[in-house]
Amino acid sequence: MVFRRVEGEPFGGAAERAARHRPPREPGTSRGCRVGDRARSALRFAVVTTAADNEARRAIEAVFRIESPRLIAGLARLVRDVGVAEELAQDALVAALEQWPSEGVPDKPGAWLMATAKHRAIDTLRRRTLLREKHAALEREAEIDLEVFDDEVVDKLDDRIGDDLLRLMFIACHPLLATEARVALTLRLLGGLTTDEIARAFLVPEPTIAQRIVRAKRTLGDAGVPFEVPPSEELGERLSSVLEVIYLIFNEGYAATAGDDWLRPGLCEDALRLGRVLAGLAPAEPEAHGLVALLEIQQSRAAARTNAAGEPVLLLEQDRTRWDRLLIRRGLAALERAEQLAAGAPGAYTLQAEIAACHARAPTAGDTDWPRIAALYGALAALEPTPVVELNRAVAVSMADGAAAGLELVDRLAAEPALGGYHLLPSVRGELLRRLGRLVEAAEQFERAAEITRNERERALLLARARACRAA
């Protein structure tokens, strides 16, 4: 697991988020998808001549963003090739751009896109002279009347999960692929991220991510990997990557690193749904329950994390009466299950859930058990020794033992290459300097963090903190 942020920081711009691995989507994206590179180009160059055309274009873009992951997943189940499935989905978008402005948006746009993509899949299969029985089976599905097209037809599955998205997740996380490729491919297909966004998330060059994705698709296609959920005996080895992908999707919804939006609630809901399904599929896996516990508790704070103007409200300043107690209870129950299964050896997700639980159990910010949180971060650092975990441990230590103790730990991380473009390093350092009364230095650090972050809400918050330091 590559930690970019961990739960529990009380300050520092976006400092109370969960572990962060990846950047956000464009403003307006509401669920676990983003228009692909080719599809986005089609939208950009679509001819808009009237207000109606513009309205239709916006509707097409919104529908495709919502439907894209499910569309790719359903097509991949049929054509058994994720690369081809992604191309077919984008072909369907182009067809919508050509037809919807003049004919109107259909009553069931998702079904229209799926049916259109299936018709194109038939042409693809014909051109490639695939097996006759596969061709006939696909053609029968595509011949369904669009007027009576039912989403249940699209979603009907023949295995125990009953979810195309999760099935695609397991395929993208196939053991034929390296771990990095599994995560990158799944984020591309189900998370809808561009290669640039994934590259920023994992602190590697964009060409590296692009090559991973292309090679992963080719590997899966060449191997003829079946589009199915792995049998029980293989679940363990493939579970870790699936957990990480769910984790990443949630965190993109929980707090964005770019754009104007602070929260993406639809992504959090998707991740919670997939996490719960996965925990039900693997009930004896402690980390599956640990991840669900973490997500439930994190999501419980959603209503309190922004004010009426949509501005961020940091953890220590939140109105805890607005936290969702039902989600907290569900999270604590999942955590108890994870701890029982872990038998004294909790994994990374369970440890993060325990940190989140410390906040959830505290009636007020002043009641937070910071020594306990610092100790949990120590355990997490021993399990996953990354600079970001150490940065979060430094924050917890500063709350337990004072700002000077925390600053000493933060300064040790200044030379870490992985944190060179990580805005929370100067943000945390600025807050510790502020607490120590070194206001000019603090303002400089907040301004440095504001230059690095790509989230407009966060930038405004950091600049406001810098101005407050200079005015004091």
Secondary structure, DSSP 8 states (H G I E B T S, - for coil): ---S--TT---SSSTT-----S----TT--SS----HHHHHHHHT----SHHHHHHHHHHHHHHHHHHHHHHHHHHHHHS-HHHHHHHHHHHHHHHHHHHHHH---SSHHHHHHHHHHHHHHHHHHHTT--HHHHHHHHHHHTS-GGG--HHHHH--SSSS--HHHHHHHHHT-TTS-HHHHHHHHIIIII---HHHHHHHHTS-HHHHHHHHHHHHHHHHHHT--SS---HHHHHHHHHHHHHHHHHHHHHHH--SEES-S--HHHHHHHHHHHHHHHHHSTT-HHHHHHHHHHHHHHTTGGGSB-TTS-B--GGGS-GGGS-HHHHHHHHHHHHHHHHHHTT---HHHHHHHHHHHHHH-SSGGG--HHHHHHHHHHHHHHS--HHHHHHHHHHHHHHH-HHHHHHHHHHTTT-GGGTT-THHHHHHHHHHHHTT-HHHHHHHHHHHHHH-EEHHHHHHHHHHHHHHHH-
